[in-house]
Structure formats: structure tokens, C-alpha cells
Amino acid sequence: MDLTLKIYNGKEVVKTYTAETIDFSFGIVEDILDALKFEDMKTGDKTEVAAMIVKCSKQLRPFLMDIFPGVTAEEIRNTRVQNLIEVFRGVYKYAVGELGAAAPQKN
């Protein structure tokens, strides 16, 4: 699975980084899942995921820099939350599908 991080200048995409989930270390995936705590989410909708990403943004920045080699902290500031949702959902799907991690159970 390919993940894409788009860097914007206003409304214009000025740079795009891509990464393949197959290249991720288990440690990165594990740390991202621990930081985001998908299992604690009630609905998993985009608003809830976005809120979690914003809340954990300082923790997630180093992971983004590991996932997308060459991206800078300043460039990460110029991406869209929607794009970050797509990236971290992709990491979650990879963890669940490829690594056999148990999907969170809703009560």
C-alpha cells in the first residue's frame, strides 16, 4: 500500500512524498498505533480521527519524518489534516491487514 503526503503552499500542492507500508519497521507501526489509540475511539469517523491527530501532533511528527524520508518539520506544518487522516488510516489498515493485529471491538 502506498501512502502519500502532500505539501501545500496555499491551495497549491508544491511537493509530494510517497512511502510504501511494506518498508515500515514494526516499531514505527506499533508506536503510531500506541500514540493514536484507535481502540479507544467510539466511532472512528473523520472528525474523531482528526481530533486525535491534532492532539498527538507533536508525537506524530517524528513518525511522519520516519515514514517519509526527507520531509521536514516545516513541510509537515504545510500539509492538510485530511491528508494526515489518510496516512494514519493507511498505517492502521496495514497493521490490521498485514500484521494480523486485532481490530478494535466496539461495545
FIPA-554818 format. One record per residue: y, x, z of N, C-alpha, C in turn; residue in one letter; residue number from 1. Coordinates in steps of 0.05 Angstrom, whole numbers, padded with zeros to 5 digits. Layout:
N
> Y X Z Y X Z Y X Z A NUM
...
This chain:
107
> -00024 00017 00000 00000 00000 00000 00025 00018 00000 M 1
> 00043 00012 -00018 00068 00027 -00019 00089 00013 -00003 D 2
> 00105 00028 00011 00128 00018 00026 00153 00030 00014 L 3
> 00174 00014 00013 00199 00023 00001 00222 00020 00021 T 4
> 00239 00040 00023 00263 00039 00040 00287 00042 00021 L 5
> 00304 00022 00020 00327 00023 00002 00352 00029 00018 K 6
> 00368 00048 00007 00393 00056 00020 00415 00044 00003 I 7
> 00434 00032 00017 00456 00018 00004 00483 00031 00008 Y 8
> 00500 00027 -00011 00529 00032 -00009 00542 00005 -00016 N 9
> 00549 -00010 00004 00558 -00038 -00001 00534 -00054 -00010 G 10
> 00536 -00066 -00034 00514 -00083 -00044 00497 -00067 -00064 K 11
> 00504 -00043 -00070 00490 -00027 -00090 00469 -00009 -00076 E 12
> 00445 -00009 -00087 00423 00009 -00078 00429 00036 -00090 V 13
> 00434 00056 -00073 00441 00083 -00082 00418 00102 -00081 V 14
> 00397 00095 -00065 00374 00113 -00063 00350 00097 -00053 K 15
> 00327 00104 -00062 00302 00091 -00054 00282 00111 -00046 T 16
> 00270 00107 -00023 00248 00124 -00013 00222 00107 -00014 Y 17
> 00200 00120 -00021 00175 00106 -00021 00154 00122 -00005 T 18
> 00135 00108 00006 00114 00121 00021 00088 00105 00018 A 19
> 00066 00118 00019 00040 00104 00017 00028 00103 00045 E 20
> 00019 00080 00053 00008 00077 00080 -00016 00095 00084 T 21
> -00030 00101 00063 -00054 00118 00066 -00047 00146 00077 I 22
> -00022 00154 00074 -00013 00180 00083 -00005 00181 00112 D 23
> -00005 00158 00126 00005 00156 00153 -00016 00168 00172 F 24
> -00006 00182 00192 -00024 00190 00214 -00029 00167 00232 S 25
> -00052 00167 00245 -00058 00145 00264 -00037 00144 00286 F 26
> -00027 00167 00294 -00008 00168 00316 00018 00154 00309 G 27
> 00027 00156 00285 00052 00142 00276 00047 00112 00277 I 28
> 00025 00103 00266 00018 00075 00266 00016 00064 00294 V 29
> 00002 00078 00311 -00002 00070 00339 00025 00068 00354 E 30
> 00042 00088 00350 00068 00088 00364 00086 00065 00354 D 31
> 00085 00060 00328 00102 00038 00317 00092 00011 00329 I 32
> 00066 00007 00329 00055 -00018 00340 00061 -00021 00370 L 33
> 00060 00002 00384 00068 00001 00413 00097 -00006 00416 D 34
> 00114 00005 00400 00143 00000 00402 00150 -00029 00395 A 35
> 00138 -00039 00374 00145 -00066 00365 00131 -00088 00380 L 36
> 00108 -00083 00391 00094 -00103 00407 00091 -00129 00393 K 37
> 00079 -00128 00369 00074 -00152 00354 00058 -00173 00370 F 38
> 00040 -00163 00387 00023 -00182 00402 00039 -00199 00421 E 39
> 00063 -00191 00428 00079 -00207 00447 00097 -00228 00432 D 40
> 00097 -00227 00406 00113 -00246 00391 00101 -00274 00392 M 41
> 00119 -00293 00394 00110 -00321 00395 00105 -00333 00368 K 42
> 00122 -00328 00349 00119 -00340 00322 00115 -00319 00300 T 43
> 00126 -00295 00303 00124 -00275 00283 00142 -00280 00259 G 44
> 00161 -00299 00261 00178 -00304 00239 00198 -00282 00235 D 45
> 00212 -00282 00212 00231 -00260 00205 00253 -00256 00226 K 46
> 00262 -00278 00238 00284 -00275 00258 00274 -00261 00282 T 47
> 00250 -00267 00291 00238 -00254 00314 00232 -00225 00308 E 48
> 00221 -00219 00285 00216 -00191 00278 00242 -00176 00276 V 49
> 00262 -00187 00263 00288 -00174 00261 00300 -00168 00288 A 50
> 00298 -00187 00307 00309 -00182 00334 00294 -00159 00347 A 51
> 00268 -00158 00343 00252 -00137 00356 00259 -00110 00343 M 52
> 00263 -00109 00317 00271 -00084 00304 00298 -00074 00313 I 53
> 00317 -00092 00315 00344 -00084 00325 00342 -00074 00354 V 54
> 00327 -00088 00370 00324 -00080 00398 00311 -00052 00401 K 55
> 00293 -00045 00383 00279 -00020 00384 00289 00001 00365 C 56
> 00312 -00004 00353 00322 00013 00331 00323 00043 00338 S 57
> 00331 00050 00362 00332 00079 00369 00304 00091 00370 K 58
> 00284 00075 00379 00257 00085 00379 00245 00087 00351 Q 59
> 00253 00068 00334 00241 00067 00307 00252 00087 00287 L 60
> 00276 00096 00292 00289 00115 00273 00271 00140 00268 R 61
> 00260 00153 00289 00243 00176 00283 00218 00169 00267 P 62
> 00207 00145 00271 00184 00137 00256 00191 00133 00226 F 63
> 00215 00122 00221 00224 00119 00193 00227 00146 00180 L 64
> 00237 00165 00196 00241 00192 00185 00214 00206 00180 M 65
> 00193 00199 00195 00166 00209 00190 00153 00195 00166 D 66
> 00157 00169 00164 00145 00154 00142 00158 00161 00115 I 67
> 00184 00165 00115 00199 00171 00091 00212 00198 00093 F 68
> 00196 00219 00087 00207 00247 00090 00232 00250 00073 P 69
> 00252 00262 00086 00277 00268 00072 00299 00248 00079 G 70
> 00292 00224 00089 00312 00204 00096 00327 00214 00121 V 71
> 00353 00210 00121 00370 00219 00144 00376 00195 00162 T 72
> 00385 00201 00186 00393 00180 00205 00416 00164 00193 A 73
> 00434 00177 00179 00457 00163 00167 00447 00144 00145 E 74
> 00428 00153 00129 00417 00135 00109 00404 00111 00121 E 75
> 00389 00115 00143 00376 00092 00156 00397 00072 00165 I 76
> 00420 00081 00173 00441 00062 00181 00451 00045 00157 R 77
> 00445 00055 00133 00454 00041 00109 00432 00026 00095 N 78
> 00412 00018 00110 00391 00001 00098 00395 -00027 00110 T 79
> 00380 -00046 00100 00383 -00074 00109 00360 -00081 00128 R 80
> 00366 -00097 00147 00346 -00106 00167 00323 -00119 00152 V 81
> 00328 -00135 00131 00307 -00147 00116 00288 -00126 00104 Q 82
> 00298 -00104 00095 00282 -00083 00084 00265 -00070 00107 N 83
> 00277 -00067 00130 00262 -00056 00153 00239 -00075 00161 L 84
> 00244 -00101 00160 00223 -00121 00166 00200 -00116 00148 I 85
> 00205 -00113 00122 00184 -00109 00102 00169 -00084 00108 E 86
> 00183 -00062 00115 00169 -00037 00121 00151 -00040 00145 V 87
> 00161 -00051 00167 00145 -00052 00191 00123 -00073 00189 F 88
> 00127 -00094 00174 00105 -00113 00168 00083 -00099 00152 R 89
> 00092 -00082 00133 00072 -00067 00118 00056 -00048 00135 G 90
> 00069 -00035 00154 00054 -00018 00173 00034 -00035 00189 V 91
> 00043 -00058 00198 00026 -00076 00214 00002 -00085 00197 Y 92
> 00007 -00093 00173 -00015 -00102 00155 -00035 -00079 00151 K 93
> -00025 -00055 00147 -00042 -00032 00144 -00059 -00028 00169 Y 94
> -00047 -00029 00192 -00062 -00025 00216 -00084 -00046 00220 A 95
> -00077 -00071 00214 -00096 -00093 00218 -00118 -00091 00196 V 96
> -00110 -00087 00171 -00130 -00088 00150 -00146 -00063 00147 G 97
> -00133 -00040 00147 -00147 -00015 00141 -00159 -00002 00166 E 98
> -00146 -00005 00188 -00156 00008 00212 -00174 -00010 00229 L 99
> -00174 -00036 00222 -00191 -00055 00237 -00179 -00063 00263 G 100
> -00153 -00059 00267 -00141 -00067 00292 -00142 -00097 00294 A 101
> -00145 -00107 00318 -00147 -00136 00322 -00120 -00148 00319 A 102
> -00118 -00170 00304 -00093 -00184 00301 -00087 -00199 00327 A 103
> -00061 -00201 00334 -00054 -00215 00359 -00063 -00244 00358 P 104
> -00073 -00253 00380 -00082 -00280 00383 -00060 -00297 00395 Q 105
> -00054 -00320 00382 -00034 -00338 00393 -00047 -00359 00410 K 106
> -00036 -00364 00433 -00047 -00384 00451 -00037 -00412 00445 N 107
